[in-house]
Amino acid sequence: MNSYRGPRFVLGIETSCDETCAAVLLNGKDVLSNIVSSQIEVHAEFGGIVPEIASRKHIEAINIVVKNALKEANVDFKQIDAVAVTQGPGLVGSLVVGLSYAKACAFSSGKKITGVNHVHAHLLAPFLSKKGLTFPFTGLVVSGGHTSIYYVSDYLSFKPIGRTRDDAAGEAFDKVAKILGLPYPGGPVISRLSIEGDKDSFKFPRAMLPDTPFDFSFSGLKTAVLQTVKRLEKEKASIPLNDICASFQEAVVEVLVKKTIMAAKEYGCKNVVISGGVSANKRLRELMEKTCEAEGLELFCPDLSFCTDNAAMVALCGFYQIKEGILLGPEADVYSRIIYS
């Protein structure tokens, strides 16, 4: 049995996409700081993330972000016991910036370092702010780059049981927003417009994939929205943005909820977690909570500040990896994708 209680102060670093993040975690539970520098305004004019620009912005921001995280935590770097850094998946250029910086910090000072799968970190994010979550649980990670369901049996055991076959849910929101002439990122604006829309106005498809019941596909839904808009334009009819947004959002949310609940029942889990950037969507939380209650399940969502990519969740996941001796060597490299068996 491992008697090591884990590192006291963990510095977390996250640069998997377009947010430069650093956090300090105390004793694997107390978030002393959680700094996020977003690049949304930079990429908005391009309608999506430009990888080369993202990596350059990480280089500009990372040292400042880490210093601010240490300052807010009132901790000197000498007090840091270990460094946890996102190793993947994500944009290679962005990941390299974070990993290189973290390795330089750790190896130059003799501190322990571990590489974290930030999708796994998302699954643990509710532990940062919620009480009562226990293992095992079924976890849905839903974001701009990932839509997957996992069976989580402990802090280090994550079994993938479903994934998207094409677009991630957040990616579908962005693409539909572009079709509708709405700004990037699409999720928040579609969610806002949906409030004034009728979710039953358009009967958009729900891909259930009976041969792989826990997998997702949103490409057909995106195409259906595009065809609807083209039809309305051809008829010279007005585009009911609110109704299209509400109907599209409902199609996405219904599939996410149904498959997650199916997985929870199949794997005998009483607890359900949703995490990732799209888990901040009000309608998703509302329908998931209502359905969990009806099925006798308990729902756990991260606080909104821990939904999108952040370094506090990376530090938390890293804490348990370091506790079990899972460390990185100097030769460690990043990985861009999750390899599913």
RODO-2510 file (C-alpha; in nm, 4 decimals, decimal comma):
residues 341
     n   res          X          Y          Z
     1     m     0,0000     0,0000     0,0000
     2     n     0,1341     0,3428    -0,0950
     3     s     0,1891     0,5513     0,2202
     4     y     0,2941     0,8647     0,0285
     5     r     0,0221     1,1258     0,0778
     6     g     0,1052     1,3118    -0,2391
     7     p     0,2663     1,6493    -0,3056
     8     r     0,1553     1,9426    -0,0920
     9     f     0,1727     2,2154    -0,3555
    10     v     0,1114     2,1237    -0,7205
    11     l     0,1561     2,3743    -1,0010
    12     g    -0,0797     2,2896    -1,2870
    13     i    -0,0181     2,4074    -1,6450
    14     e    -0,2672     2,3730    -1,9317
    15     t    -0,2110     2,4834    -2,2947
    16     s    -0,3970     2,2226    -2,4998
    17     c    -0,5892     2,4643    -2,7213
    18     d    -0,6439     2,8402    -2,6990
    19     e    -0,6328     2,9093    -2,3256
    20     t    -0,3088     2,9566    -2,1349
    21     c    -0,3747     2,8363    -1,7809
    22     a    -0,1890     2,7926    -1,4536
    23     a    -0,3110     2,6984    -1,1069
    24     v    -0,1819     2,6052    -0,7650
    25     l    -0,3482     2,3210    -0,5753
    26     l    -0,2921     2,2489    -0,2047
    27     n    -0,3081     1,8923    -0,0713
    28     g    -0,5007     1,7697    -0,3740
    29     k    -0,8182     1,9595    -0,2846
    30     d    -0,7804     2,3326    -0,2200
    31     v    -0,7571     2,5594    -0,5257
    32     l    -0,5331     2,8479    -0,4236
    33     s    -0,5314     3,0052    -0,7700
    34     n    -0,6680     2,9325    -1,1162
    35     i    -0,5555     3,1759    -1,3860
    36     v    -0,6905     3,1538    -1,7407
    37     s    -0,5731     3,3736    -2,0283
    38     s    -0,8158     3,3325    -2,3186
    39     q    -0,7418     3,3885    -2,6865
    40     i    -1,1064     3,4049    -2,7994
    41     e    -1,0845     3,7640    -2,9232
    42     v    -0,7750     3,6832    -3,1290
    43     h    -0,9344     3,3879    -3,3078
    44     a    -1,2870     3,5314    -3,3382
    45     e    -1,2060     3,7234    -3,6566
    46     f    -1,1070     3,3947    -3,8235
    47     g    -1,4221     3,2118    -3,7115
    48     g    -1,2202     2,9443    -3,5362
    49     i    -0,8859     2,8594    -3,3800
    50     v    -0,5738     2,9124    -3,5897
    51     p    -0,3170     2,6661    -3,4467
    52     e    -0,0054     2,8662    -3,5321
    53     i    -0,1451     3,1826    -3,3763
    54     a    -0,2538     2,9851    -3,0694
    55     s     0,0945     2,8497    -3,0038
    56     r     0,2517     3,1948    -3,0471
    57     k     0,0066     3,3451    -2,7993
    58     h     0,0872     3,0681    -2,5487
    59     i     0,4564     3,1574    -2,5749
    60     e     0,3742     3,5232    -2,5031
    61     a     0,1461     3,4487    -2,2089
    62     i     0,2725     3,1434    -2,0248
    63     n     0,5391     3,2976    -1,8047
    64     i     0,3085     3,5809    -1,6982
    65     v     0,0200     3,3404    -1,6292
    66     v     0,2346     3,1114    -1,4134
    67     k     0,3750     3,4057    -1,2171
    68     n     0,0231     3,5368    -1,1591
    69     a    -0,0927     3,1951    -1,0386
    70     l     0,1923     3,1773    -0,7881
    71     k     0,1271     3,5346    -0,6753
    72     e    -0,2460     3,4791    -0,6255
    73     a    -0,1750     3,1592    -0,4320
    74     n     0,0812     3,3460    -0,2199
    75     v     0,3288     3,0676    -0,2904
    76     d     0,6893     3,0943    -0,4003
    77     f     0,8054     2,8565    -0,6730
    78     k     1,0524     2,7083    -0,4245
    79     q     0,7522     2,5829    -0,2245
    80     i     0,6073     2,3977    -0,5235
    81     d     0,6547     2,0230    -0,4786
    82     a     0,5492     1,9045    -0,8241
    83     v     0,4353     2,0201    -1,1669
    84     a     0,1397     1,8728    -1,3564
    85     v     0,1101     1,9652    -1,7234
    86     t    -0,1301     1,8739    -2,0005
    87     q     0,0520     1,6306    -2,2301
    88     g    -0,2447     1,5744    -2,4628
    89     p    -0,4730     1,5574    -2,6446
    90     g    -0,4879     1,8902    -2,8198
    91     l    -0,3099     2,1109    -3,0717
    92     v     0,0520     1,9960    -3,1000
    93     g     0,2031     2,3444    -3,1136
    94     s     0,0046     2,4598    -2,8116
    95     l     0,0847     2,1469    -2,6111
    96     v     0,4567     2,1764    -2,6863
    97     v     0,4678     2,5254    -2,5323
    98     g     0,3176     2,4060    -2,2035
    99     l     0,5148     2,0834    -2,1816
   100     s     0,8458     2,2529    -2,2656
   101     y     0,7863     2,5225    -2,0052
   102     a     0,6822     2,2692    -1,7408
   103     k     0,9819     2,0444    -1,8061
   104     a     1,2176     2,3429    -1,7842
   105     c     1,0632     2,4434    -1,4504
   106     a     1,0694     2,0928    -1,3049
   107     f     1,3999     1,9550    -1,4250
   108     s     1,5952     2,2738    -1,3499
   109     s     1,4745     2,2666    -0,9888
   110     g     1,4602     1,8919    -0,9231
   111     k     1,0813     1,8852    -0,8831
   112     k     0,8567     1,5961    -0,9791
   113     i     0,6594     1,6310    -1,3012
   114     t     0,3711     1,4361    -1,4503
   115     g     0,1901     1,4569    -1,7837
   116     v    -0,1897     1,4704    -1,7719
   117     n    -0,4550     1,3691    -2,0224
   118     h    -0,6738     1,6783    -1,9989
   119     v    -0,9889     1,4836    -2,0933
   120     h    -0,9321     1,2719    -1,7807
   121     a    -0,8779     1,5948    -1,5884
   122     h    -1,2179     1,7209    -1,7068
   123     l    -1,3785     1,4097    -1,5587
   124     l    -1,2304     1,4910    -1,2177
   125     a    -1,3207     1,8625    -1,2307
   126     p    -1,6358     1,8283    -1,0143
   127     f    -1,4166     1,7196    -0,7209
   128     l    -1,2759     2,0741    -0,7138
   129     s    -1,6043     2,2237    -0,5969
   130     k    -1,8657     1,9548    -0,5289
   131     k    -1,9158     1,7285    -0,2286
   132     g    -2,0595     1,3801    -0,2355
   133     l    -1,9269     1,2516    -0,5676
   134     t    -1,8059     0,8924    -0,5303
   135     f    -1,6776     0,6213    -0,7622
   136     p    -1,7760     0,4630    -0,9878
   137     f    -1,9496     0,7169    -1,2063
   138     t    -2,0392     0,7675    -1,5706
   139     g    -1,8802     1,0807    -1,7111
   140     l    -1,9662     1,2765    -2,0241
   141     v    -1,6902     1,5056    -2,1507
   142     v    -1,8427     1,7477    -2,3989
   143     s    -1,6462     2,0349    -2,5501
   144     g    -1,5264     2,1881    -2,8742
   145     g    -1,2854     1,9039    -2,9393
   146     h    -1,4279     1,6096    -2,7473
   147     t    -1,7565     1,4326    -2,6933
   148     s    -1,7000     1,1067    -2,5080
   149     i    -1,8548     0,8919    -2,2361
   150     y    -1,6350     0,7214    -1,9749
   151     y    -1,6756     0,4733    -1,6948
   152     v    -1,4620     0,6137    -1,4120
   153     s    -1,3815     0,3688    -1,1311
   154     d    -1,1192     0,5716    -0,9419
   155     y    -0,8942     0,8753    -0,9762
   156     l    -0,6686     0,6979    -1,2247
   157     s    -0,9041     0,4611    -1,4075
   158     f    -1,0955     0,5952    -1,7074
   159     k    -1,2604     0,3474    -1,9439
   160     p    -1,3920     0,5014    -2,2694
   161     i    -1,7306     0,3573    -2,3645
   162     g    -1,8506     0,6049    -2,6275
   163     r    -1,7138     0,8818    -2,8485
   164     t    -1,8042     1,1044    -3,1389
   165     r    -1,7622     0,9595    -3,4858
   166     d    -1,7235     1,3020    -3,6477
   167     d    -1,7848     1,6494    -3,5045
   168     a    -1,7661     1,7085    -3,1321
   169     a    -2,0738     1,8791    -2,9857
   170     g    -1,8952     2,2096    -2,9330
   171     e    -1,7564     2,1935    -3,2863
   172     a    -2,1115     2,1428    -3,4174
   173     f    -2,2247     2,4531    -3,2268
   174     d    -1,9437     2,6547    -3,3877
   175     k    -2,0176     2,5279    -3,7390
   176     v    -2,3918     2,5899    -3,7085
   177     a    -2,3211     2,9391    -3,5766
   178     k    -2,1113     3,0027    -3,8873
   179     i    -2,3954     2,8746    -4,1102
   180     l    -2,6307     3,1182    -3,9374
   181     g    -2,3876     3,4094    -3,9643
   182     l    -2,3332     3,4217    -3,5886
   183     p    -2,0028     3,5037    -3,4173
   184     y    -1,7439     3,2605    -3,2836
   185     p    -1,7568     3,0804    -3,0441
   186     g    -2,0994     2,9452    -3,1339
   187     g    -2,2023     2,7791    -2,8084
   188     p    -2,2763     3,0866    -2,5938
   189     v    -2,4555     3,2807    -2,8687
   190     i    -2,6727     2,9846    -2,9761
   191     s    -2,7600     2,9169    -2,6138
   192     r    -2,8572     3,2828    -2,5658
   193     l    -3,0723     3,2984    -2,8794
   194     s    -3,2384     2,9682    -2,7906
   195     i    -3,4010     3,1249    -2,4864
   196     e    -3,6374     3,3194    -2,7132
   197     g    -3,6861     3,0319    -2,9597
   198     d    -3,9234     2,7371    -2,9968
   199     k    -3,7292     2,4115    -2,9646
   200     d    -4,0050     2,2241    -3,1490
   201     s    -4,0101     2,4500    -3,4566
   202     f    -3,7764     2,2315    -3,6623
   203     k    -3,7520     1,8519    -3,6438
   204     f    -3,3786     1,8120    -3,6755
   205     p    -3,2379     1,4553    -3,6699
   206     r    -3,1065     1,2737    -3,3618
   207     a    -2,8399     1,0188    -3,4581
   208     m    -2,8772     0,7279    -3,2143
   209     l    -2,6385     0,4792    -3,3883
   210     p    -2,7939     0,1483    -3,2712
   211     d    -2,4822    -0,0549    -3,3623
   212     t    -2,2687     0,1636    -3,1330
   213     p    -2,5272     0,3005    -2,8881
   214     f    -2,2867     0,5083    -2,6783
   215     d    -2,1211     0,6820    -2,9747
   216     f    -2,2195     1,0215    -3,1151
   217     s    -2,2527     1,1782    -3,4591
   218     f    -2,3406     1,5413    -3,5195
   219     s    -2,2411     1,5853    -3,8851
   220     g    -2,5891     1,4928    -4,0107
   221     l    -2,7490     1,7409    -3,7743
   222     k    -2,5177     2,0156    -3,8965
   223     t    -2,6050     1,9292    -4,2585
   224     a    -2,9781     1,9388    -4,1756
   225     v    -2,9428     2,2924    -4,0414
   226     l    -2,7511     2,3967    -4,3530
   227     q    -3,0188     2,2487    -4,5818
   228     t    -3,2918     2,4226    -4,3833
   229     v    -3,1203     2,7597    -4,4161
   230     k    -3,0642     2,7084    -4,7907
   231     r    -3,4293     2,6122    -4,8385
   232     l    -3,5504     2,9210    -4,6535
   233     e    -3,3156     3,1421    -4,8548
   234     k    -3,4370     2,9867    -5,1804
   235     e    -3,7958     3,0549    -5,0746
   236     k    -3,6889     3,4093    -4,9859
   237     a    -3,8290     3,3507    -4,6393
   238     s    -3,6900     3,5100    -4,3249
   239     i    -3,4475     3,3019    -4,1192
   240     p    -3,5995     3,2431    -3,7724
   241     l    -3,2669     3,2433    -3,5884
   242     n    -3,4090     3,1910    -3,2414
   243     d    -3,6184     2,8916    -3,3470
   244     i    -3,3373     2,7288    -3,5462
   245     c    -3,0959     2,7764    -3,2564
   246     a    -3,3421     2,6331    -3,0052
   247     s    -3,4283     2,3347    -3,2260
   248     f    -3,0631     2,2628    -3,3024
   249     q    -2,9592     2,2925    -2,9386
   250     e    -3,2407     2,0603    -2,8299
   251     a    -3,1326     1,7978    -3,0835
   252     v    -2,7771     1,8030    -2,9469
   253     v    -2,8802     1,8053    -2,5820
   254     e    -3,1357     1,5255    -2,6142
   255     v    -2,8776     1,2905    -2,7662
   256     l    -2,6130     1,3802    -2,5064
   257     v    -2,8541     1,3175    -2,2205
   258     k    -3,0103     0,9992    -2,3575
   259     k    -2,6801     0,8264    -2,4310
   260     t    -2,5219     0,9288    -2,1010
   261     i    -2,8172     0,7975    -1,9010
   262     m    -2,8163     0,4758    -2,1073
   263     a    -2,4483     0,4301    -2,0255
   264     a    -2,4999     0,4964    -1,6542
   265     k    -2,7730     0,2322    -1,6370
   266     e    -2,5743    -0,0159    -1,8459
   267     y    -2,2697     0,0164    -1,6184
   268     g    -2,4663     0,0320    -1,2936
   269     c    -2,3585     0,3837    -1,1943
   270     k    -2,5684     0,5925    -0,9585
   271     n    -2,3581     0,9037    -1,0152
   272     v    -2,3339     1,0970    -1,3431
   273     v    -2,0796     1,3673    -1,4296
   274     i    -2,0879     1,6126    -1,7196
   275     s    -1,7810     1,8260    -1,7799
   276     g    -1,6019     2,0222    -2,0511
   277     g    -1,6898     2,3568    -2,2030
   278     v    -2,0353     2,2568    -2,3306
   279     s    -2,1293     2,1347    -1,9804
   280     a    -2,1827     2,5042    -1,9018
   281     n    -2,4814     2,5006    -2,1398
   282     k    -2,7897     2,5825    -1,9336
   283     r    -3,0285     2,3604    -2,1308
   284     l    -2,7929     2,0603    -2,1100
   285     r    -2,7684     2,0940    -1,7325
   286     e    -3,1416     2,1433    -1,6996
   287     l    -3,2406     1,8373    -1,9042
   288     m    -2,9654     1,6164    -1,7596
   289     e    -3,0678     1,7057    -1,4041
   290     k    -3,4364     1,6425    -1,4778
   291     t    -3,3625     1,3063    -1,6410
   292     c    -3,1220     1,1950    -1,3678
   293     e    -3,3819     1,2759    -1,1047
   294     a    -3,6438     1,0733    -1,2923
   295     e    -3,4039     0,7772    -1,3192
   296     g    -3,2878     0,7890    -0,9564
   297     l    -2,9392     0,9101    -1,0465
   298     e    -2,7363     1,1963    -0,8999
   299     l    -2,5803     1,4567    -1,1279
   300     f    -2,2513     1,6347    -1,0605
   301     c    -2,1332     1,9300    -1,2724
   302     p    -1,8209     2,1413    -1,2206
   303     d    -1,8592     2,5025    -1,1214
   304     l    -1,8680     2,7170    -1,4353
   305     s    -1,5082     2,8293    -1,3775
   306     f    -1,3933     2,4666    -1,4062
   307     c    -1,5994     2,3702    -1,7141
   308     t    -1,3695     2,5048    -1,9830
   309     d    -1,0002     2,4155    -2,0015
   310     n    -0,8251     2,5122    -1,6792
   311     a    -0,5127     2,4196    -1,4872
   312     a    -0,6797     2,3440    -1,1520
   313     m    -0,8267     2,0206    -1,2897
   314     v    -0,4871     1,9359    -1,4420
   315     a    -0,3221     1,9874    -1,1033
   316     l    -0,5854     1,7647    -0,9396
   317     c    -0,5376     1,4814    -1,1857
   318     g    -0,1627     1,5285    -1,1600
   319     f    -0,1771     1,5091    -0,7808
   320     y    -0,3107     1,1529    -0,7936
   321     q    -0,0685     1,0500    -1,0679
   322     i     0,2306     1,1806    -0,8729
   323     k     0,1005     1,0133    -0,5589
   324     e     0,1195     0,6820    -0,7467
   325     g     0,4616     0,7556    -0,8945
   326     i     0,3457     0,8301    -1,2504
   327     l     0,6145     1,0731    -1,3646
   328     l     0,7542     1,2177    -1,6873
   329     g     1,1108     1,1825    -1,8088
   330     p     1,3119     1,4442    -2,0026
   331     e     1,2332     1,2670    -2,3327
   332     a     0,8540     1,2908    -2,2886
   333     d     0,6600     1,4318    -2,5824
   334     v     0,3044     1,5542    -2,6423
   335     y     0,0246     1,3614    -2,8141
   336     s    -0,2479     1,5200    -3,0233
   337     r    -0,5205     1,2547    -3,0082
   338     i    -0,6603     0,9875    -2,7804
   339     i    -0,6010     0,6391    -2,9173
   340     y    -0,9139     0,4277    -2,8610
   341     s    -0,8672     0,0529    -2,8504
***
